[in-house]
Structure formats: C-alpha cells, structure tokens
Amino acid sequence: QIMKQVPVRFDLKTLHIPTYSAEKLSSMKEMDWNDFLQRVCSLLDSTEKNTGAARSKLNLLYYLCTVAVHKENASRLISSQLFPILIQQLRAAVNWDIRAKVARVIGLLALHTSELGENVPVSEAIILLTELIRENFRNSKLKQCLLPALGELLYLVAREEEKREHPRECWVVPLAAYTVLMRCLREG
C-alpha cells in the first residue's frame, strides 16, 4: 500500500532562518546562498536533545521540503555540505519523525536534482537507507517513509549513469539495496 504524503507546512514564526521562496533562493548571489546554507546546516547539526530542538529541526525539514522541489535549489542543495549533514541526521537522530522527514528531503532532492556531482555521497545515503530498512523490516510505517527516498536515489544514479558517455563507478550501488527493495516489493 502506498501512503500519500500530506502537504508540507512549516511555521514561519519558529523557523530560525529567513524563509526565502524557492524562486528567491535560486536567484541568490553566491555569498548570500552560502550564508543561508551555513545557517541551515548549523541548525540541523545542532546536538541539543530537548523537545524544542526536535520540533525546530522538524520545522526546518518541512521548510527544506518546500524549497527542494525547485530544480536549481535541489541541484545546489544536494551538491552542498547539507547532503552529508542530512545523511548524518538520518544515521544519528533518535527521533523517528526527524529521520522520516530527513528521508523525505533526501528523496525530494534526488527527484528534483538536474545535475549530480561525482563527489556527492549518494552511495553512503543508499547504504544507510538500505540498512535502516533492513533493520526495521517489520515496521511498515518506517518502510513507507524510507523506501521512496531509496527508490529516488537509485533512479537518480541510473539516470546520471545513462547521461554519461563513459559511465564510471562514482556511485556504487550495493547489491543489498536491490535485494532489500525486491524483498519489500515481494512481501509488502
């Protein structure tokens, strides 16, 4: 059963960064973009463990979901220092709501990016998502959050490899990713 994603809404008042529209972000000068990105990364990377910090991170992830659907923003965000921080949050977050939203942001970035640099740690994200799905295989709610991101990353890698005249092994997709995906499709 495919779960329809609910529309994303973020709270402007509690977001601790300027809320630029997707169009405004795509037209930003490099210096302003880097300042904005630095603030986003520091908020996501904060190690506070209280409820307010978790709510603040979730709100920021909701905001990122809204700007990641813009092709230019998605390409810039996936190639920036934000992507490794998202992977780290997916690995380390105690709160599964945060993990689910991080997976959604990663999936949206993969879906909407038009250009992928060879230094983007896509393989690391695929491996981590595969491990999380395997570890939580009996939890269908978690699988429904993680599988779309894994599928989008696999599709992105396939699309990028197809684009290149001489495909190289920049993004290694482990066999376990395909095995887990097939098992999920077979067993539901």
MDAnalysis code that builds the backbone (N, CA, C; Angstrom):
import MDAnalysis as mda
import numpy as np

u = mda.Universe.empty(564, n_residues=188, atom_resindex=np.repeat(np.arange(188), 3), trajectory=True)
u.add_TopologyAttr("name", ["N", "CA", "C"] * 188)
u.add_TopologyAttr("resid", np.arange(1, 189))
u.add_TopologyAttr("resname", ["GLN", "ILE", "MET", "LYS", "GLN", "VAL", "PRO", "VAL", "ARG", "PHE", "ASP", "LEU", "LYS", "THR", "LEU", "HIS", "ILE", "PRO", "THR", "TYR", "SER", "ALA", "GLU", "LYS", "LEU", "SER", "SER", "MET", "LYS", "GLU", "MET", "ASP", "TRP", "ASN", "ASP", "PHE", "LEU", "GLN", "ARG", "VAL", "CYS", "SER", "LEU", "LEU", "ASP", "SER", "THR", "GLU", "LYS", "ASN", "THR", "GLY", "ALA", "ALA", "ARG", "SER", "LYS", "LEU", "ASN", "LEU", "LEU", "TYR", "TYR", "LEU", "CYS", "THR", "VAL", "ALA", "VAL", "HIS", "LYS", "GLU", "ASN", "ALA", "SER", "ARG", "LEU", "ILE", "SER", "SER", "GLN", "LEU", "PHE", "PRO", "ILE", "LEU", "ILE", "GLN", "GLN", "LEU", "ARG", "ALA", "ALA", "VAL", "ASN", "TRP", "ASP", "ILE", "ARG", "ALA", "LYS", "VAL", "ALA", "ARG", "VAL", "ILE", "GLY", "LEU", "LEU", "ALA", "LEU", "HIS", "THR", "SER", "GLU", "LEU", "GLY", "GLU", "ASN", "VAL", "PRO", "VAL", "SER", "GLU", "ALA", "ILE", "ILE", "LEU", "LEU", "THR", "GLU", "LEU", "ILE", "ARG", "GLU", "ASN", "PHE", "ARG", "ASN", "SER", "LYS", "LEU", "LYS", "GLN", "CYS", "LEU", "LEU", "PRO", "ALA", "LEU", "GLY", "GLU", "LEU", "LEU", "TYR", "LEU", "VAL", "ALA", "ARG", "GLU", "GLU", "GLU", "LYS", "ARG", "GLU", "HIS", "PRO", "ARG", "GLU", "CYS", "TRP", "VAL", "VAL", "PRO", "LEU", "ALA", "ALA", "TYR", "THR", "VAL", "LEU", "MET", "ARG", "CYS", "LEU", "ARG", "GLU", "GLY"])
u.atoms.positions = np.array([
    [0.847, -1.171, 0.000],
    [0.000, 0.000, 0.000],
    [0.893, 1.234, 0.000],
    [0.596, 2.157, -0.901],
    [1.385, 3.379, -0.996],
    [0.683, 4.471, -0.210],
    [1.438, 5.070, 0.697],
    [0.882, 6.108, 1.550],
    [1.051, 7.466, 0.866],
    [-0.031, 8.200, 0.723],
    [0.031, 9.521, 0.117],
    [0.628, 10.499, 1.119],
    [1.599, 11.265, 0.674],
    [2.244, 12.231, 1.559],
    [1.326, 13.422, 1.788],
    [1.263, 13.855, 3.029],
    [0.456, 15.025, 3.360],
    [1.215, 16.285, 2.935],
    [0.468, 17.341, 2.590],
    [1.149, 18.582, 2.209],
    [2.047, 19.084, 3.338],
    [3.144, 19.682, 2.959],
    [4.124, 20.143, 3.935],
    [3.818, 21.579, 4.330],
    [3.742, 21.794, 5.631],
    [3.530, 23.140, 6.156],
    [4.546, 23.395, 7.257],
    [5.167, 24.553, 7.195],
    [6.127, 24.911, 8.241],
    [5.654, 26.178, 8.923],
    [6.112, 26.381, 10.147],
    [5.728, 27.540, 10.945],
    [6.773, 28.636, 10.783],
    [6.369, 29.709, 10.144],
    [7.293, 30.827, 9.897],
    [7.861, 31.411, 11.181],
    [7.037, 31.460, 12.227],
    [7.446, 32.125, 13.468],
    [8.555, 31.382, 14.190],
    [8.562, 30.056, 14.103],
    [9.559, 29.294, 14.853],
    [10.758, 28.879, 14.009],
    [10.753, 29.232, 12.745],
    [11.895, 28.923, 11.891],
    [12.982, 29.955, 12.160],
    [14.178, 29.503, 12.477],
    [15.238, 30.414, 12.904],
    [16.133, 30.870, 11.762],
    [15.596, 30.828, 10.559],
    [16.301, 31.328, 9.377],
    [15.317, 32.146, 8.557],
    [15.811, 33.001, 7.675],
    [14.888, 33.713, 6.786],
    [14.193, 32.709, 5.862],
    [12.900, 32.862, 5.676],
    [12.152, 31.923, 4.833],
    [12.027, 32.492, 3.415],
    [13.037, 32.206, 2.642],
    [13.024, 32.640, 1.249],
    [12.183, 31.670, 0.431],
    [11.557, 32.197, -0.597],
    [10.817, 31.327, -1.503],
    [11.826, 30.542, -2.348],
    [11.348, 29.493, -2.995],
    [12.219, 28.685, -3.848],
    [12.803, 29.536, -4.972],
    [12.002, 30.434, -5.521],
    [12.466, 31.305, -6.612],
    [13.544, 32.271, -6.122],
    [13.345, 32.824, -4.929],
    [14.331, 33.745, -4.345],
    [15.650, 33.020, -4.079],
    [15.560, 31.798, -3.548],
    [16.781, 31.028, -3.286],
    [17.553, 30.736, -4.567],
    [16.844, 30.408, -5.627],
    [17.525, 30.060, -6.875],
    [18.210, 31.258, -7.518],
    [17.756, 32.461, -7.186],
    [18.369, 33.654, -7.784],
    [19.356, 34.354, -6.847],
    [19.658, 33.748, -5.709],
    [20.577, 34.366, -4.753],
    [22.009, 34.395, -5.273],
    [22.710, 35.430, -4.875],
    [24.141, 35.505, -5.180],
    [24.870, 34.476, -4.322],
    [26.036, 34.081, -4.753],
    [26.792, 33.007, -4.103],
    [27.049, 33.270, -2.619],
    [27.399, 34.501, -2.278],
    [27.707, 34.821, -0.883],
    [26.463, 34.684, 0.006],
    [25.326, 35.208, -0.483],
    [24.070, 35.107, 0.280],
    [23.633, 33.651, 0.397],
    [23.802, 32.905, -0.680],
    [23.453, 31.476, -0.671],
    [24.285, 30.734, 0.373],
    [25.576, 31.010, 0.396],
    [26.460, 30.340, 1.355],
    [26.098, 30.696, 2.789],
    [25.738, 31.952, 3.043],
    [25.300, 32.358, 4.391],
    [24.039, 31.611, 4.797],
    [23.079, 31.562, 3.880],
    [21.823, 30.853, 4.146],
    [22.103, 29.371, 4.417],
    [22.908, 28.769, 3.584],
    [23.217, 27.346, 3.714],
    [23.945, 27.054, 5.017],
    [24.841, 27.943, 5.410],
    [25.573, 27.779, 6.664],
    [24.629, 27.794, 7.855],
    [23.651, 28.684, 7.825],
    [22.675, 28.765, 8.920],
    [21.814, 27.499, 8.973],
    [21.390, 27.018, 7.808],
    [20.580, 25.797, 7.751],
    [21.374, 24.619, 8.305],
    [22.627, 24.492, 7.869],
    [23.467, 23.379, 8.308],
    [23.731, 23.427, 9.810],
    [23.983, 24.612, 10.347],
    [24.259, 24.693, 11.784],
    [23.009, 24.366, 12.604],
    [21.834, 24.749, 12.116],
    [20.598, 24.401, 12.827],
    [20.342, 22.895, 12.789],
    [20.577, 22.282, 11.638],
    [20.367, 20.836, 11.518],
    [21.389, 20.050, 12.318],
    [22.588, 20.580, 12.375],
    [23.691, 19.859, 13.019],
    [23.732, 20.063, 14.531],
    [22.830, 20.884, 15.053],
    [22.854, 21.147, 16.498],
    [22.587, 19.861, 17.270],
    [23.240, 19.741, 18.410],
    [23.165, 18.499, 19.184],
    [22.255, 18.623, 20.401],
    [21.450, 19.662, 20.453],
    [20.513, 19.809, 21.575],
    [19.536, 18.641, 21.570],
    [19.187, 18.162, 22.741],
    [18.350, 16.969, 22.851],
    [16.949, 17.253, 23.401],
    [16.585, 18.511, 23.583],
    [15.264, 18.791, 24.168],
    [14.161, 18.741, 23.103],
    [12.924, 18.784, 23.562],
    [11.765, 18.685, 22.674],
    [11.694, 19.867, 21.723],
    [12.037, 21.038, 22.216],
    [12.010, 22.234, 21.379],
    [12.986, 22.138, 20.221],
    [14.153, 21.559, 20.468],
    [15.154, 21.409, 19.411],
    [14.656, 20.434, 18.346],
    [14.018, 19.356, 18.773],
    [13.476, 18.384, 17.819],
    [12.373, 19.030, 16.976],
    [11.514, 19.792, 17.622],
    [10.434, 20.477, 16.902],
    [11.014, 21.502, 15.918],
    [12.067, 22.182, 16.336],
    [12.715, 23.167, 15.470],
    [13.341, 22.490, 14.243],
    [13.986, 21.341, 14.459],
    [14.566, 20.599, 13.333],
    [13.485, 20.123, 12.378],
    [12.397, 19.611, 12.922],
    [11.290, 19.162, 12.076],
    [10.742, 20.310, 11.240],
    [10.589, 21.464, 11.862],
    [10.093, 22.634, 11.149],
    [11.049, 23.028, 10.019],
    [12.339, 22.991, 10.292],
    [13.335, 23.297, 9.265],
    [13.273, 22.274, 8.126],
    [13.092, 21.002, 8.467],
    [12.989, 19.958, 7.438],
    [11.731, 20.141, 6.595],
    [10.631, 20.574, 7.218],
    [9.421, 20.886, 6.449],
    [9.705, 22.004, 5.448],
    [10.424, 23.021, 5.902],
    [10.784, 24.128, 5.010],
    [11.658, 23.630, 3.857],
    [12.643, 22.793, 4.173],
    [13.511, 22.259, 3.123],
    [12.724, 21.443, 2.104],
    [11.688, 20.756, 2.552],
    [10.828, 20.009, 1.624],
    [10.173, 20.947, 0.609],
    [9.813, 22.141, 1.041],
    [9.139, 23.072, 0.131],
    [10.092, 23.697, -0.883],
    [11.357, 23.892, -0.502],
    [12.297, 24.505, -1.455],
    [13.042, 23.467, -2.294],
    [13.016, 22.207, -1.884],
    [13.736, 21.161, -2.615],
    [13.033, 20.747, -3.899],
    [11.803, 21.187, -4.095],
    [11.080, 20.813, -5.311],
    [11.459, 21.694, -6.504],
    [12.248, 22.696, -6.270],
    [12.735, 23.571, -7.333],
    [14.043, 22.986, -7.876],
    [14.129, 22.769, -9.182],
    [15.268, 22.051, -9.778],
    [16.625, 22.671, -9.442],
    [16.731, 23.991, -9.566],
    [18.018, 24.643, -9.278],
    [18.403, 24.488, -7.809],
    [17.424, 24.688, -6.929],
    [17.699, 24.549, -5.499],
    [18.095, 23.121, -5.160],
    [17.378, 22.156, -5.721],
    [17.684, 20.750, -5.448],
    [19.108, 20.419, -5.874],
    [19.504, 20.883, -7.048],
    [20.865, 20.618, -7.534],
    [21.913, 21.273, -6.649],
    [21.637, 22.503, -6.217],
    [22.587, 23.196, -5.345],
    [22.649, 22.560, -3.965],
    [21.499, 22.179, -3.430],
    [21.457, 21.604, -2.080],
    [22.101, 20.219, -2.026],
    [21.852, 19.392, -3.031],
    [22.403, 18.032, -2.995],
    [23.923, 18.058, -3.163],
    [24.426, 19.081, -3.826],
    [25.871, 19.186, -4.047],
    [26.575, 19.977, -2.949],
    [25.824, 20.417, -1.960],
    [26.415, 21.250, -0.903],
    [26.757, 20.420, 0.327],
    [27.224, 21.120, 1.363],
    [27.546, 20.450, 2.627],
    [26.291, 20.003, 3.364],
    [25.106, 20.388, 2.880],
    [23.858, 19.975, 3.520],
    [23.621, 18.473, 3.367],
    [23.945, 17.904, 2.215],
    [23.640, 16.490, 1.977],
    [24.349, 15.562, 2.967],
    [25.657, 15.736, 3.227],
    [26.283, 14.899, 4.263],
    [25.670, 15.091, 5.654],
    [25.203, 16.305, 5.954],
    [24.561, 16.542, 7.249],
    [23.219, 15.814, 7.309],
    [22.498, 15.796, 6.190],
    [21.243, 15.044, 6.151],
    [21.505, 13.556, 6.382],
    [22.558, 13.031, 5.769],
    [22.911, 11.622, 5.962],
    [23.244, 11.368, 7.432],
    [24.005, 12.282, 8.028],
    [24.386, 12.137, 9.436],
    [23.146, 12.183, 10.331],
    [22.184, 13.050, 10.006],
    [20.938, 13.134, 10.781],
    [20.117, 11.860, 10.626],
    [20.125, 11.307, 9.431],
    [19.411, 10.052, 9.188],
    [20.006, 8.927, 10.023],
    [21.306, 8.959, 10.196],
    [22.004, 7.931, 10.967],
    [21.853, 8.149, 12.472],
    [21.940, 9.385, 12.931],
    [22.096, 9.654, 14.361],
    [20.836, 10.102, 15.090],
    [19.841, 10.584, 14.364],
    [18.653, 11.117, 15.037],
    [17.954, 10.026, 15.835],
    [17.604, 10.354, 17.052],
    [16.898, 9.417, 17.926],
    [15.407, 9.427, 17.569],
    [14.926, 10.585, 17.204],
    [13.523, 10.786, 16.881],
    [13.232, 10.277, 15.466],
    [12.304, 9.323, 15.343],
    [11.986, 8.759, 14.027],
    [11.222, 9.732, 13.149],
    [10.545, 10.719, 13.737],
    [9.894, 11.743, 12.915],
    [10.940, 12.536, 12.151],
    [12.040, 12.844, 12.831],
    [13.128, 13.571, 12.166],
    [13.733, 12.701, 11.069],
    [13.981, 11.432, 11.366],
    [14.525, 10.532, 10.343],
    [13.601, 10.448, 9.130],
    [12.311, 10.368, 9.363],
    [11.348, 10.270, 8.264],
    [11.375, 11.530, 7.402],
    [11.451, 12.690, 8.041],
    [11.488, 13.947, 7.276],
    [12.822, 14.121, 6.554],
    [13.911, 13.688, 7.179],
    [15.213, 13.737, 6.501],
    [15.155, 12.856, 5.254],
    [14.585, 11.668, 5.387],
    [14.453, 10.775, 4.227],
    [13.605, 11.433, 3.145],
    [12.564, 12.138, 3.553],
    [11.723, 12.814, 2.562],
    [12.488, 13.916, 1.844],
    [13.285, 14.693, 2.586],
    [14.093, 15.747, 1.957],
    [15.088, 15.114, 0.978],
    [15.748, 14.038, 1.393],
    [16.705, 13.358, 0.514],
    [16.001, 12.860, -0.747],
    [14.819, 12.274, -0.583],
    [14.062, 11.792, -1.739],
    [13.672, 12.920, -2.680],
    [13.227, 14.040, -2.118],
    [12.854, 15.189, -2.953],
    [14.065, 15.776, -3.676],
    [15.193, 15.840, -2.981],
    [16.408, 16.335, -3.632],
    [16.787, 15.428, -4.802],
    [16.726, 14.111, -4.568],
    [17.076, 13.158, -5.630],
    [16.108, 13.256, -6.804],
    [14.833, 13.443, -6.510],
    [13.816, 13.523, -7.559],
    [13.983, 14.771, -8.414],
    [14.278, 15.897, -7.784],
    [14.256, 17.176, -8.493],
    [15.622, 17.674, -8.952],
    [16.701, 17.011, -8.566],
    [18.008, 17.498, -8.999],
    [18.193, 17.233, -10.492],
    [18.795, 18.192, -11.159],
    [19.008, 18.030, -12.594],
    [20.458, 17.664, -12.899],
    [21.320, 17.863, -11.934],
    [22.738, 17.609, -12.155],
    [23.366, 17.111, -10.859],
    [24.096, 16.024, -10.952],
    [24.693, 15.424, -9.760],
    [26.207, 15.386, -9.915],
    [26.902, 16.010, -8.966],
    [28.358, 15.982, -8.984],
    [28.891, 14.638, -8.515],
    [30.069, 14.279, -8.980],
    [30.652, 12.981, -8.640],
    [31.056, 12.874, -7.176],
    [31.221, 14.021, -6.505],
    [31.648, 13.996, -5.101],
    [30.476, 13.906, -4.119],
    [29.255, 13.863, -4.614],
    [28.076, 13.763, -3.735],
    [28.011, 12.340, -3.183],
    [27.925, 12.196, -1.855],
    [27.966, 10.858, -1.242],
    [26.645, 10.088, -1.363],
    [26.193, 9.902, -2.591],
    [24.928, 9.207, -2.844],
    [25.012, 7.753, -2.376],
    [26.159, 7.118, -2.607],
    [26.328, 5.716, -2.204],
    [26.155, 5.547, -0.701],
    [26.686, 6.495, 0.059],
    [26.558, 6.436, 1.515],
    [25.089, 6.522, 1.934],
    [24.331, 7.393, 1.275],
    [22.902, 7.525, 1.582],
    [22.153, 6.245, 1.226],
    [22.491, 5.644, 0.090],
    [21.838, 4.398, -0.332],
    [22.131, 3.285, 0.666],
    [23.386, 3.176, 1.076],
    [23.784, 2.132, 2.037],
    [23.040, 2.325, 3.361],
    [22.986, 3.557, 3.841],
    [22.322, 3.839, 5.120],
    [20.827, 3.549, 5.054],
    [20.169, 3.991, 3.988],
    [18.743, 3.721, 3.840],
    [18.476, 2.216, 3.766],
    [19.344, 1.499, 3.053],
    [19.211, 0.044, 2.949],
    [19.316, -0.598, 4.325],
    [20.307, -0.173, 5.110],
    [20.485, -0.720, 6.466],
    [19.284, -0.419, 7.353],
    [18.782, 0.806, 7.283],
    [17.639, 1.186, 8.113],
    [16.387, 0.384, 7.744],
    [16.188, 0.179, 6.453],
    [15.029, -0.619, 6.023],
    [15.191, -2.061, 6.479],
    [16.390, -2.595, 6.317],
    [16.639, -3.981, 6.721],
    [16.443, -4.156, 8.234],
    [16.952, -3.216, 9.028],
    [16.834, -3.309, 10.486],
    [15.388, -3.158, 10.965],
    [14.584, -2.450, 10.204],
    [13.202, -2.169, 10.611],
    [12.209, -2.781, 9.630],
    [12.551, -3.938, 9.104],
    [11.763, -4.537, 8.028],
    [10.323, -4.812, 8.423],
    [10.062, -5.146, 9.655],
    [8.706, -5.475, 10.091],
    [7.868, -4.233, 10.393],
    [8.480, -3.070, 10.392],
    [7.765, -1.830, 10.676],
    [7.339, -1.186, 9.350],
    [6.125, -1.451, 8.933],
    [5.676, -0.988, 7.612],
    [5.603, 0.539, 7.526],
    [5.314, 1.198, 8.639],
    [5.240, 2.663, 8.628],
    [6.619, 3.266, 8.314],
    [7.662, 2.725, 8.933],
    [9.015, 3.214, 8.660],
    [9.435, 2.897, 7.227],
    [9.092, 1.709, 6.768],
    [9.429, 1.352, 5.382],
    [8.780, 2.321, 4.409],
    [7.551, 2.734, 4.694],
    [6.865, 3.674, 3.808],
    [7.535, 5.043, 3.801],
    [8.258, 5.368, 4.855],
    [8.989, 6.640, 4.902],
    [10.337, 6.536, 4.190],
    [10.992, 5.382, 4.308],
    [12.358, 5.228, 3.814],
    [12.441, 4.750, 2.359],
    [11.507, 3.905, 1.935],
    [11.571, 3.335, 0.586],
    [11.519, 4.374, -0.539],
    [10.652, 5.397, -0.447],
    [10.649, 6.385, -1.538],
    [12.007, 7.061, -1.732],
    [12.673, 7.388, -0.640],
    [13.993, 8.035, -0.748],
    [14.998, 7.086, -1.398],
    [14.984, 5.830, -0.990],
    [15.889, 4.847, -1.594],
    [15.607, 4.706, -3.085],
    [14.339, 4.607, -3.443],
    [13.961, 4.492, -4.853],
    [14.396, 5.688, -5.676],
    [14.209, 6.884, -5.130],
    [14.612, 8.105, -5.859],
    [16.124, 8.168, -6.036],
    [16.877, 7.765, -5.020],
    [18.340, 7.769, -5.143],
    [18.796, 6.752, -6.188],
    [18.190, 5.573, -6.187],
    [18.552, 4.565, -7.190],
    [18.231, 5.063, -8.595],
    [17.081, 5.696, -8.738],
    [16.701, 6.230, -10.042],
    [17.641, 7.360, -10.474],
    [18.024, 8.208, -9.526],
    [18.952, 9.299, -9.825],
    [20.289, 8.760, -10.313],
    [20.816, 7.746, -9.637],
    [22.090, 7.150, -10.043],
    [21.956, 6.549, -11.444],
    [20.874, 5.838, -11.696],
    [20.663, 5.235, -13.017],
    [20.560, 6.308, -14.094],
    [19.848, 7.374, -13.795],
    [19.689, 8.476, -14.753],
    [21.028, 9.151, -15.047],
    [21.824, 9.379, -14.004],
    [23.126, 10.027, -14.189],
    [24.095, 9.130, -14.951],
    [24.085, 7.850, -14.645],
    [24.965, 6.917, -15.355],
    [24.593, 6.837, -16.836],
    [23.303, 6.923, -17.116],
    [22.828, 6.862, -18.503],
    [23.251, 8.105, -19.278],
    [23.287, 9.258, -18.600],
    [23.663, 10.519, -19.234],
    [25.122, 10.536, -19.686],
    [25.972, 9.893, -18.931],
    [27.411, 9.958, -19.190],
    [27.791, 9.064, -20.352],
    [28.694, 9.603, -21.190],
    [29.139, 8.846, -22.351],
    [29.914, 7.603, -21.934],
    [30.812, 7.792, -20.989],
    [31.612, 6.675, -20.467],
    [31.303, 6.537, -18.986],
    [30.285, 5.745, -18.640],
    [29.913, 5.642, -17.225],
    [31.065, 5.140, -16.364],
    [31.225, 5.810, -15.229],
    [32.237, 5.383, -14.266],
    [31.541, 4.935, -13.009],
    [32.285, 4.335, -12.145],
    [31.722, 3.828, -10.900],
    [31.827, 4.881, -9.801],
    [31.261, 6.076, -10.016],
    [31.338, 7.088, -8.950],
    [30.352, 6.797, -7.836],
    [29.240, 6.225, -8.181],
    [28.230, 5.926, -7.173],
    [27.997, 4.423, -7.184],
    [28.586, 3.772, -6.226],
    [28.446, 2.325, -6.126],
    [27.118, 2.017, -5.441],
    [26.309, 1.220, -6.099],
    [25.043, 0.793, -5.509],
    [25.237, -0.643, -5.044],
    [25.160, -0.867, -3.737],
    [25.373, -2.224, -3.235],
    [24.234, -3.151, -3.644],
    [24.567, -4.395, -3.841],
    [23.580, -5.406, -4.211],
    [22.492, -5.511, -3.146],
    [22.860, -5.259, -1.890],
    [21.896, -5.326, -0.789],
    [20.742, -4.350, -0.988],
    [20.999, -3.207, -1.632],
    [19.928, -2.231, -1.872],
    [18.863, -2.828, -2.780],
    [19.293, -3.500, -3.836],
    [18.342, -4.134, -4.748],
    [17.633, -5.303, -4.067],
    [18.373, -6.042, -3.258],
    [17.787, -7.178, -2.538],
    [16.697, -6.711, -1.585],
    [16.988, -5.676, -0.809],
    [16.007, -5.139, 0.135],
    [14.810, -4.584, -0.607],
    [15.058, -3.873, -1.695],
    [13.967, -3.301, -2.476],
    [13.064, -4.404, -3.044],
    [13.662, -5.439, -3.602],
    [12.875, -6.546, -4.150],
    [12.096, -7.272, -3.051],
    [12.712, -7.441, -1.903],
    [12.046, -8.111, -0.792],
    [10.840, -7.292, -0.309],
    [11.012, -5.979, -0.279],
    [9.900, -5.105, 0.109],
    [8.768, -5.188, -0.911],
    [9.109, -5.223, -2.167],
    [8.080, -5.312, -3.202],
    [7.361, -6.664, -3.122],
    [8.115, -7.714, -2.857],
    [7.542, -9.054, -2.803],
    [6.675, -9.255, -1.565],
    [7.173, -8.789, -0.415],
    [6.485, -9.072, 0.845],
    [5.591, -7.936, 1.332],
    [5.661, -6.815, 0.662],
    [4.771, -5.705, 1.027],
    [5.170, -4.912, 2.211],
])
